Amino acid sequence: MLLEVHELNTYYGMSHVLQRISLNVNQGEVVALLGRNGMGKSTTLKSIMGLVKPKSGSVTFQGEDITGYPPFKAARAGIGYVPEDRRVFPNLSVMDNLFLGIKGGKIQDPNNSNTWTVERIFRHFPMLEKRSRQQGRLLSGGEQQMLTIGRSLMGNPSLLLVDEPTEGLAPLLVKEVRDILEEINKAGVSILLVEHNIKVALSLADRVYLMGKAHIGFAGTIAELEANPETKAKYLEV
């Protein structure tokens, strides 16, 4: 088991926003965490990454208890995070944004073909190479999303937490981001994906969790979900 989240409880003030959340991700999987807005999906990713500290429960990654780790320690453990709001550094160049993703300021074994380097990022994101000297604020929304994903990969994570990667993108760019995530997974990076575009999520995922308000309401394979239209409607239809 790569990631195991067990009965996680997280609060914002007095509000109990995650209630006994349990999920897991195996090595090589894409797992989708889906549900309507405001159910707690993004908070689940933030609780795993240490951006929000859970009150109880546990997060185990590669056999290590990382519950409550600050984000830099979670990153050093091997988790990458692609936030919903992208958080590109607007006044830094594309290249400098990418370099900021390197853990400890040094690329792990650049001679290893499996290591994510700038050159490898540019092979997957040729658009970024063309914009390498431009400031982040001058990029389109799709280019900023690709830069955020590329910056996370520069830390050479085993697991990528990806929050709403196609939000606000034109249909052509939605397909491009979807295909890039598939390529990244095939290259050996496991993914826990929060995504409002159900078609995109189900085309990528091996398994899916559906969230109701602050809780997990369904867990299973894509085939099991498709065979259960009432559950799908309950948790996904507006």
N, C-alpha and C positions, 0 to 999 in steps of 0.2 A: 504493500500500500504506500503510495507516494504521499498523499495528504489525507488525514482523517480529522474531521471536525466532530466533536462529541458534545451534545447537549449544551451548546453555547447560549449564554444569556447575556444580552447587552442592553444597556439603558442609555437614553439621552435625558439627563435629569431624572425625573420621576417616571418617564415614559419607558415602558418595557418593550423595546423595539425588536429584539430577537428573543424568541422564547423556545429554549431547548432545541436549537438548530443542530442537526446532525447530517453530515454528508461526507462523501469521500471521492477521491480521484486516484485512479490507478496510473501507473507509468504508461505513457503513450496515449492516454485517453484525451478526448475533448468531452467535457461535461458541461451541459447548459443549465443555468439557474434562471428560471423564467417565472413571470408573474406580472400582474398589473403594477402600475406605478404606486410607490409608497408602501410596498409590502415588506421591504427590508433587504432587498437583493444587494444593493450597493453597500449597505451597512455590513452585510455578511462578508463581502470582500475586504472592507476596511478593517473588520475585526480580525480577519486572518492575517492581514498585512501589518497590523499593529497601529493603524491610524486611529482606531477607536479601541479602547481597552475593554474587553468583556468582563462582566462581573463574576461569572462562573462558567464552568465547562472547560474544554481543552481543545487545543489545536496541535496536532502531531504531524510533523513533516519529516519524511525520510527517517522515521523512527525516533526523532528528537522532539521533545515537548517544547514548542515555541510560543505557548500561550502568553500573550501580553508582551511579547518582544517588541521593542521599538522598530519602526520601519527599516532602519539601516541594518539591524541585526537580522530581520526577516529576509532582506535582500541578500545579505552575505550568506544566509543559510541556503539560498538558491531559489527564491521566489521573486518574480518580476511582476510589476503592477502597471497596468495601463488605465489611468483614471478616465472617468467620463468626460471631464472638462479639459483633458489633454495636457494642460499645464506646460506648454512649450515656453521656453525662456524667450520672450519676444525680441530682445535686443541682442541676442547671441546668434551666431551663424548656425546653419544646419550642422556643420561639422562640430562646432563647439557643443551644441546640444547633445550630439551623439557621444562625444567624449565624456560628458558628465554622467553618462550611464555606466561607465566602467567602475567596477567595485574595487576600492583600494587604489585607484589610479593606475592599475596595471592590467593589461589584457591577459587572461589565462592562456598560456601556451599558444601563441599566435601561429605556430607551425602545425598545430593540430587542425585537420580539415573540419572538425566538428565545432571548433571555437568560432563564436560570433565576433568578427572583426568589422571594421569600417568597410573593407573591400567586399566582404560577404554580405553585409547589409545592403550595399549598393547593387549587388547582383540581384537581390530580391526586390529592391526599391530603386530602380534606375532613375525615377523622377527625382529622388533626393540627391543623387549624384549631380544631376544637372543644376540643382539649386544649392549645392553644397556651401557656397559662399554667401548666400542670401540670409538675411535675418529671419528669425522664426515668425515675426509678425507679418512678413510679406508673403507667407505661404497661404495657399487656399486651405479650407477646412479639411479636405481630403489629404492634402500634403502634410498638414499638421498631425493628422491622425497617424499617418505612416511614420512620421518622425517620432512620435511618442512610442509607437510599437518598436521601431528600430532602436531608440534609446534604451528601452527596457531590455531588449535582446543583447545589448552591449554588456550587460551584467552577466551574460551567459547563464540564465536561469534554467532550472529543471521544470519549473511550473510557472505559467504566465496567468495572472488574474487579469481578465480583460472586461472592462465595464463599458457597455454601450458603444462599441467601436463604429457602428454605422449611423449613429444618431446625427441627423441633419445633413447627411450626404446625398448627393444626386444618385439616381439608380445605377449609373455606370460605375461610380466610385464605390457604391455598396458592394457590387459584384467583385470589384478589384480588392477591396479590403477582405471580403469573405475568402477569396482565392488565396490571398497572402496568408491568412490565418491557417488555411488548410496546408499550405506549403510549410509553414513553420512547424505545425504538428507532425507532418511527415518527416521533417528534419530532426525530430526527437524531443520536441518541447511539448509537454502536457499543458492543457488549457482548461481553466475554469472560466466559463463565458457567461456574462450577463448581457442579454441582447433583447431589445424590444421587437426586432424583426424576426417573427417566429419562423418564417420560411428559411431565413439565413441560418438561424440557430439550429433548426432540426436537420438542415442539410449538412451541418458540420459535426453534430454531437453523436457520441456513442450512447450516452445515457442522459437523462434529464431529471431535474428536480423542479417541482412546481411549488411556488410559495403563495400561501394565503397571508393574511395579515400577521406578520411576525413569526410564522411557523411554516414548516414543510408539510404540504398537503398530499404530495405524490412523489414517488421515486421509482424510476424504472427505465427500460429501454425505449427507444423511439417506437418500435413495433408495439410495445405494451401500451404506450400512450395513444397511438393511433387506433388501437383496438378498444379504447375507452373514451369515446367522444363526449360522454357526459362530464367526465373529469376534465377533459381538455377545455370544454366550454365553461365549466365552473371557475377555473383558475386563469384562463387566458382571454376569453371573450369579454369585450367591453359592454 
